Structure formats: C-alpha cells, structure tokens
Amino acid sequence: MHRDVFGSAGDFITSPEISQMFGEMLGVWVVNEWLNCYSGKAIQIVELGPGRGTLADDMLRVFSQFPEIASNISLHLVEVSPALSKLQVIKLVGEGDESNSEQKTLNSNSSENECEGPYRQEISKYGPQISWYRNLSDVPEGLSCYIAHEFLDALPIHKFHKTDKGWREVMIDVDPEKDGLRFVLAPSDTPASKAYLQVTSSEERKNLEVCPGAGIVVQEITKRIAKDGGFSLLADYGHSGEKGGTFRAFKNHKLHDPLEDPGTADLTSDVDFSYLKRFTSEAVSVFGPITQEKFLTNMGIGYRLQALLQSSKQEQWADLISGYKMLTAPEQMGERFKFFSITRKHDNDYVPAGFSDLHVKDDTANSS
Ligand SMILES: C[S@@+](CC[C@H](N)C(=O)[O-])C[C@H]1O[C@@H](n2cnc3c(N)ncnc32)[C@H](O)[C@@H]1O
C-alpha cells in the first residue's frame, strides 16, 4: 500500500518489469482479439493491480502503432495502493505530471468504501484517457478487455488443514510465549470452512488455500462479459487444484515469515485456476490455463526478440536474451506462470490467439 515494492530495491520482480516483450505480447493479443471480434468498436481496457504501470505502458505503446484501436480505447486501472497509483501516473502520463495534476484528482477525501466511480483521471502520454478506481465494481459497464497479471495471488486467502477429525481452518492468534503471532487450528468448523471448503473424500492434499476474493473477481468479469461482450486475460503463478500450503511472504527478494513484522512484506499464494473456473458460467467461453512459455511463444515473442536484437546495440543483447529466457524457460517463469482467458461465448470453435495448440518452437535465443 505504501511504497514501491518492485525491482532490486523492493521485495520481488514481475514479468513486465523483466522485459518490455512481455507487455508487448499482451498488447498484440488485445489488438488481435479486438480486430477479430470487435473491430471499429470503442473498448475499455481494464487492468486490475497495475503495479508500476509498466504493463499498461508497454500495451499502450503497442496500441499506438495501430491507429484504428488507439482511437477506440480508454484505460481503466483498478488500484488500491496510493503509492503505486502515483507511480502509475508518472509512468503513463509523463514525468513531472504528478505534481501538476491535483485538479484531476477526484474523490480524494472519500474512504475506500465510499468511493464510486474513478478517484483520478488523466490523459496518457499516448492519448487515451486513464481512470483510476479502487474496485472493479466502480468501473463503468460496457465492452471491455480485462487484464490481471499477478493480481489474484495478492488477494487474501483462507488456509485449511486436514486433521484426524476433519478439515480445520488455520487461524492467526497472539502467541502467549513471545511478542508475536502464531498459526493455530480452529477447534471446530468456522464460517469460512462451512462456506468455502469444497473437498471430496478422495482429496489427497493436507493443506490448501481458498481465495474467495479471486472467485468474486472472476464472477464479476464473467457477468460483465456475458452482458456486454469482451475478453480477458488472467495471468499468474498457479495450479489446477493439486497444490496447497503455498501461502508465503517475500521481503527483499527472500522468503519471509508471513507473521513477522505484519505489513512489511509481500503476502502471496498460488492461484487455484480450477477454483476460478467454478465462478465462470455457460454464458462465456473459457480457455486455459496454459503455461506462460506456450502463450508467449505462440504470440511470437521469439520473433520480437529477433527484431529487438537487430535494432539494438550489441551491449544490450545479453539483457534482451536473459529477459526472454527468464520469461519463457520452463525452469524459470515459463512453466509456473499460467494464462487463463474468459471471452464472450463463441458459437463456433474460435480460440483466442495464444491458446491454440499451435506451439511455435523457436531457438531464437540460442541461434542469436
Ligand atoms: C504483485 S503486484 C502486480 C503488479 C503488476 N500487475 C505487475 O505484474 O507488475 C499486485 C498489484 O495489485 C494491487 N492490489 C493488490 N490488492 C488489490 C486490491 N484488493 N484491489 C486493487 N488492487 C490491488 C497492488 O497494489 C499491485 O498494484
């Protein structure tokens, strides 16, 4: 909420911060879906949890190469952190504009719960208007593309543990033996275990997490797309219901005890895509999850790397190639990160770009 947590001075690094190629591939994906399904129509690009604004910046730069879509988009950022929304203004509006744009700050005195509509509006350096919101429900309805990268993993979870007496919610308590907190098991069912836990007798996991907030976001996106049309891309590290015990904290790029110094570390848990699927409906089409390696390769990241190598100085080649490898290599981010898409219901066998079985194998980095 209060500081820049990205990069070498922060707690972690994300794909858009590793290489511009990541945001460019997502931008190309949006252009392609719009051209295929909504060409000529005005569309809202809604990004949930935009961080430093780097992904939005790289996508806007791609859109600016396609005048037809560039004149039809508006950007809508859902962000709760005051510190990060300031960084987003600087990145997307331009250096120095943060200090000059007080008059464009809306609802600045309202509390989180009171706010409806945007709390800030600006014109981006690329032309399209940008609006900031605290909740997805504040974003106007209408034809939209929803993007969420490393957003769902940041939402609060409930932890559950299987005991001889059945599943119990893991709670947080004051540790009487030290000046700190500890995990404890609820002695019996809790409202959360009754409401959220859906396990069968064959469940083999001993620990699992449920993220109701992520389910609500997916339900809202599904409802909006079913009503107004559109498409979405949800990308995060995650699994399809086979993993558990993934709740953890990061501080200064190292694993950190989540109960130590609360409020000073990044808390996260892997996204359960099988859980998210339960919040979609027959009224939309659902694709994935597929691995980041497959999605980015299908979108042509290898060709983009070649083009960048050709147009850049030799001293930049190592960074470009290591960024490409970090994003796509299975042992780095290529396998653990997944892409999931909800689109309007397609009557035919339409598959969004990147999700088809086409898997363009390329040896770009090696041959370079
Ligand atoms: C891990 S960062 C990801 C940032 C960016 N998408 C990226 O990939 O670099 C999570 C982002 O979600 C925002 N965020 C976390 N919880 C949120 C919530 N409940 N509502 C809106 N934004 C939230 C954070 O402030 C941050 O911008």
The ligand as a Tripos MOL2 file, in Angstrom:
@<TRIPOS>MOLECULE
LIG
   27    29     1     0     0
SMALL
NO_CHARGES

@<TRIPOS>ATOM
      1 C1          2.0750   -8.1970   -7.3760 C.3       1 LIG1
      2 S1          1.5060   -6.6370   -7.8920 S.3       1 LIG1
      3 C2          1.3990   -6.8940   -9.6550 C.3       1 LIG1
      4 C3          1.6290   -5.6530  -10.4160 C.3       1 LIG1
      5 C4          1.6390   -5.7350  -11.9420 C.3       1 LIG1
      6 N1          0.4400   -6.3150  -12.4730 N.3       1 LIG1
      7 C5          2.8630   -6.4470  -12.4510 C.2       1 LIG1
      8 O1          2.7380   -7.5420  -12.9550 O.co2     1 LIG1
      9 O2          3.9640   -5.9000  -12.3440 O.co2     1 LIG1
     10 C6         -0.1670   -6.5830   -7.3360 C.3       1 LIG1
     11 C7         -0.8930   -5.3040   -7.7070 C.3       1 LIG1
     12 O3         -2.2640   -5.4110   -7.2710 O.3       1 LIG1
     13 C8         -2.5890   -4.2910   -6.4430 C.3       1 LIG1
     14 N2         -3.6140   -4.7600   -5.4990 N.ar      1 LIG1
     15 C9         -3.4760   -5.6720   -4.5230 C.ar      1 LIG1
     16 N3         -4.6490   -5.9090   -3.9120 N.ar      1 LIG1
     17 C10        -5.5600   -5.1460   -4.5450 C.ar      1 LIG1
     18 C11        -6.9660   -4.9540   -4.3800 C.ar      1 LIG1
     19 N4         -7.6480   -5.6010   -3.4460 N.pl3     1 LIG1
     20 N5         -7.5980   -4.1060   -5.2160 N.ar      1 LIG1
     21 C12        -6.9050   -3.4430   -6.1820 C.ar      1 LIG1
     22 N6         -5.5660   -3.5810   -6.3740 N.ar      1 LIG1
     23 C13        -4.9020   -4.4080   -5.5650 C.ar      1 LIG1
     24 C14        -1.2540   -3.9030   -5.8350 C.3       1 LIG1
     25 O4         -1.2550   -2.6170   -5.2750 O.3       1 LIG1
     26 C15        -0.3550   -4.0500   -7.0500 C.3       1 LIG1
     27 O5         -0.5060   -2.9740   -7.9410 O.3       1 LIG1
@<TRIPOS>BOND
     1     1     2 1
     2     2     3 1
     3     2    10 1
     4     3     4 1
     5     4     5 1
     6     5     6 1
     7     5     7 1
     8     7     8 2
     9     7     9 1
    10    10    11 1
    11    11    12 1
    12    11    26 1
    13    12    13 1
    14    13    14 1
    15    13    24 1
    16    14    15 ar
    17    14    23 ar
    18    15    16 ar
    19    16    17 ar
    20    17    18 ar
    21    17    23 ar
    22    18    19 1
    23    18    20 ar
    24    20    21 ar
    25    21    22 ar
    26    22    23 ar
    27    24    25 1
    28    24    26 1
    29    26    27 1
@<TRIPOS>SUBSTRUCTURE
     1 LIG1         1 GROUP 0 **** ****
